[in-house]
């Protein structure tokens, strides 16, 4: 093999090696940029979700406060507490459980038991 062929082969190998190194570097930089962009995108999404959740929780908290401060609800709670407060703990739990079971088992929304809870000043104020 002549010197010119060896030189041509050497130049070719060096060129291919340089090209491979350049491609590897380019790929790593593109991947790095892609990861940075994706990180910013995820942060933006997280910020948007956090703002939405914050707004939602603020609205719910304001609604809960307005309900809690309602005189109609306070009066009804006092009446209910007086009714259940006269019972010992076991009787109170038994009464609440029986009312809960009756609520779950009642299928007709027009049942007087259901309507007693849905059609009253507290339900109308909520």
CORMO-V937731 format. One record per pair of residues at least 4 apart in sequence whose ideal C-beta (glycine too) atoms are under 8 Angstrom apart, sorted by the first residue. I is the first residue (numbers start at 1). J is the second residue. D is the distance in whole Angstrom. If there is no record, write none. Layout:
{{I,J,D} {I,J,D}}
This chain:
{{1,5,5} {1,6,6} {1,9,8} {2,6,7} {3,7,6} {4,8,6} {5,9,6} {6,10,6} {7,11,6} {8,12,6} {9,13,6} {10,14,6} {11,15,6} {12,16,6} {13,17,6} {14,18,6} {15,19,6} {16,20,6} {17,21,6} {18,22,6} {19,23,6} {20,24,6} {21,25,6} {22,26,6} {23,27,6} {24,28,6} {25,29,6} {26,30,6} {27,31,6} {28,32,6} {29,33,6} {30,34,6} {31,35,6} {32,36,6} {33,37,6} {34,38,6} {35,39,6} {36,40,7} {37,41,6} {38,42,6} {39,43,6} {40,44,6} {41,45,6} {42,46,6} {43,47,6} {44,48,6} {45,49,6} {46,50,6} {47,51,6} {48,52,6} {49,53,6} {50,54,6} {51,55,6} {52,56,6} {53,57,6} {54,58,6} {55,59,6} {56,60,6} {57,61,6} {58,62,6} {59,63,6} {60,64,6} {61,65,6} {62,66,6} {63,67,6} {64,68,6} {65,69,6} {66,70,7} {67,73,6} {67,125,8} {67,126,6} {68,73,7} {69,74,8} {70,74,7} {70,125,5} {71,75,6} {72,76,6} {72,121,5} {72,122,6} {72,125,5} {73,77,6} {73,122,6} {73,125,6} {74,78,6} {75,79,7} {76,80,6} {76,120,8} {76,121,7} {76,122,5} {77,81,6} {78,82,6} {79,83,6} {80,84,6} {81,85,5} {82,86,7} {84,92,5} {84,95,7} {84,96,7} {87,91,4} {87,92,4} {87,95,7} {88,92,7} {89,93,6} {90,94,6} {91,95,6} {92,96,6} {93,97,6} {94,98,6} {95,99,6} {96,100,6} {97,101,6} {98,102,6} {99,103,6} {100,104,6} {101,105,6} {102,106,6} {102,113,6} {103,113,7} {103,114,7} {103,117,8} {106,111,5} {106,113,6} {106,114,6} {108,114,7} {109,114,6} {109,115,8} {109,118,8} {110,114,7} {110,115,6} {111,115,7} {112,116,6} {113,117,8} {114,118,6} {115,119,5} {116,120,7} {117,123,7} {118,123,5} {119,123,6} {119,124,8} {120,124,7} {121,125,6} {122,126,7}}
